[in-house]
Amino acid sequence: MKASELREMTTDQLNKELATLKEELFNLRFQHAINQLDNPMRIKAVKKDIARILTVMGENE
């Protein structure tokens, strides 16, 4: 997800996306712990998306 796409979203949409990504990150970490994770680079991508959302939310305030 690109920052320009995130800037077009409302605060409610950003909060929903943030919650979804945090849940996905939890599930990915759990899968990684029990060695069932197919793509470990997905964890890094999700963390970056979370950081982008938090940055855009900070800009909006």
ChimeraX commands (.cxc) that place a marker at each C-alpha (Angstrom):
marker #1 position 0.00,0.00,0.00 radius 0.5
marker #1 position 1.36,3.39,-0.97 radius 0.5
marker #1 position 1.40,6.49,1.19 radius 0.5
marker #1 position -0.52,8.44,-1.45 radius 0.5
marker #1 position -3.35,5.90,-1.23 radius 0.5
marker #1 position -3.34,6.17,2.56 radius 0.5
marker #1 position -3.53,9.97,2.50 radius 0.5
marker #1 position -6.80,9.74,0.57 radius 0.5
marker #1 position -8.42,7.57,3.26 radius 0.5
marker #1 position -10.46,8.88,6.16 radius 0.5
marker #1 position -9.40,8.41,9.77 radius 0.5
marker #1 position -11.95,5.63,10.26 radius 0.5
marker #1 position -10.68,3.76,7.22 radius 0.5
marker #1 position -7.10,4.13,8.46 radius 0.5
marker #1 position -8.05,2.76,11.88 radius 0.5
marker #1 position -9.77,-0.25,10.30 radius 0.5
marker #1 position -6.78,-0.93,8.04 radius 0.5
marker #1 position -4.42,-0.59,11.01 radius 0.5
marker #1 position -6.42,-3.10,13.04 radius 0.5
marker #1 position -6.47,-5.52,10.11 radius 0.5
marker #1 position -2.71,-5.26,9.61 radius 0.5
marker #1 position -1.98,-5.72,13.32 radius 0.5
marker #1 position -4.11,-8.86,13.34 radius 0.5
marker #1 position -2.31,-10.13,10.22 radius 0.5
marker #1 position 1.07,-9.43,11.83 radius 0.5
marker #1 position 0.04,-11.39,14.93 radius 0.5
marker #1 position -1.00,-14.35,12.77 radius 0.5
marker #1 position 2.21,-14.19,10.74 radius 0.5
marker #1 position 4.33,-14.19,13.89 radius 0.5
marker #1 position 2.39,-17.15,15.22 radius 0.5
marker #1 position 2.89,-19.06,11.97 radius 0.5
marker #1 position 6.58,-18.19,12.02 radius 0.5
marker #1 position 6.93,-19.51,15.57 radius 0.5
marker #1 position 5.53,-22.91,14.59 radius 0.5
marker #1 position 7.44,-23.02,11.29 radius 0.5
marker #1 position 4.42,-22.84,8.99 radius 0.5
marker #1 position 5.19,-19.48,7.40 radius 0.5
marker #1 position 5.60,-19.68,3.62 radius 0.5
marker #1 position 6.87,-16.15,3.00 radius 0.5
marker #1 position 8.83,-14.65,5.93 radius 0.5
marker #1 position 9.31,-11.38,4.03 radius 0.5
marker #1 position 5.58,-10.73,4.46 radius 0.5
marker #1 position 6.24,-9.87,8.12 radius 0.5
marker #1 position 8.56,-7.06,7.04 radius 0.5
marker #1 position 6.05,-5.75,4.51 radius 0.5
marker #1 position 3.21,-5.70,7.05 radius 0.5
marker #1 position 5.37,-3.86,9.57 radius 0.5
marker #1 position 6.20,-1.22,6.96 radius 0.5
marker #1 position 2.52,-0.82,6.08 radius 0.5
marker #1 position 1.69,-0.32,9.76 radius 0.5
marker #1 position 4.41,2.33,10.01 radius 0.5
marker #1 position 3.06,4.10,6.91 radius 0.5
marker #1 position -0.44,4.21,8.37 radius 0.5
marker #1 position 0.82,5.57,11.69 radius 0.5
marker #1 position 2.86,8.22,9.84 radius 0.5
marker #1 position -0.14,9.37,7.80 radius 0.5
marker #1 position -2.30,9.46,10.92 radius 0.5
marker #1 position 0.33,11.62,12.61 radius 0.5
marker #1 position 0.39,13.97,9.64 radius 0.5
marker #1 position -3.38,14.36,9.79 radius 0.5
marker #1 position -3.34,15.49,13.41 radius 0.5
marker link #1:1,2 radius 0.2
marker link #1:2,3 radius 0.2
marker link #1:3,4 radius 0.2
marker link #1:4,5 radius 0.2
marker link #1:5,6 radius 0.2
marker link #1:6,7 radius 0.2
marker link #1:7,8 radius 0.2
marker link #1:8,9 radius 0.2
marker link #1:9,10 radius 0.2
marker link #1:10,11 radius 0.2
marker link #1:11,12 radius 0.2
marker link #1:12,13 radius 0.2
marker link #1:13,14 radius 0.2
marker link #1:14,15 radius 0.2
marker link #1:15,16 radius 0.2
marker link #1:16,17 radius 0.2
marker link #1:17,18 radius 0.2
marker link #1:18,19 radius 0.2
marker link #1:19,20 radius 0.2
marker link #1:20,21 radius 0.2
marker link #1:21,22 radius 0.2
marker link #1:22,23 radius 0.2
marker link #1:23,24 radius 0.2
marker link #1:24,25 radius 0.2
marker link #1:25,26 radius 0.2
marker link #1:26,27 radius 0.2
marker link #1:27,28 radius 0.2
marker link #1:28,29 radius 0.2
marker link #1:29,30 radius 0.2
marker link #1:30,31 radius 0.2
marker link #1:31,32 radius 0.2
marker link #1:32,33 radius 0.2
marker link #1:33,34 radius 0.2
marker link #1:34,35 radius 0.2
marker link #1:35,36 radius 0.2
marker link #1:36,37 radius 0.2
marker link #1:37,38 radius 0.2
marker link #1:38,39 radius 0.2
marker link #1:39,40 radius 0.2
marker link #1:40,41 radius 0.2
marker link #1:41,42 radius 0.2
marker link #1:42,43 radius 0.2
marker link #1:43,44 radius 0.2
marker link #1:44,45 radius 0.2
marker link #1:45,46 radius 0.2
marker link #1:46,47 radius 0.2
marker link #1:47,48 radius 0.2
marker link #1:48,49 radius 0.2
marker link #1:49,50 radius 0.2
marker link #1:50,51 radius 0.2
marker link #1:51,52 radius 0.2
marker link #1:52,53 radius 0.2
marker link #1:53,54 radius 0.2
marker link #1:54,55 radius 0.2
marker link #1:55,56 radius 0.2
marker link #1:56,57 radius 0.2
marker link #1:57,58 radius 0.2
marker link #1:58,59 radius 0.2
marker link #1:59,60 radius 0.2
marker link #1:60,61 radius 0.2
view
